């Protein structure tokens, strides 16, 4: 009686380990906010690759962001004054770079946002 219980427990343990896919990575997440105090979300993006995706920014204003990129991906805001690469984490966009028409998700490194 004890031997079948041990075999069943071993089988269940093995199945539980196999049910957790190692390759199931979390997606990259990006939220752009119109205000510098993380209010007025304009874009919420979930992505699984960084294949040069380009998106529009409604209202053409980005004041802050919450950027959780995939490894090897970076997000770039294409502002009227030039490109601004977002750090990984939460941050505020400098005033000179807040007028934004487009953003892109592409291959590259994302430095962590400062403290």
Secondary structure, 3 states (H helix, E strand, C coil): CHHHHHHHHHHHHHHHHHCCCCCCCCCEEEEEECCCCCCCEEEEEEECCCCCEEEECHHHECCEEEEECCCCEEEEEEECCEEEECCEEEEECCHHHCEEEEEEEEECCCCECCC
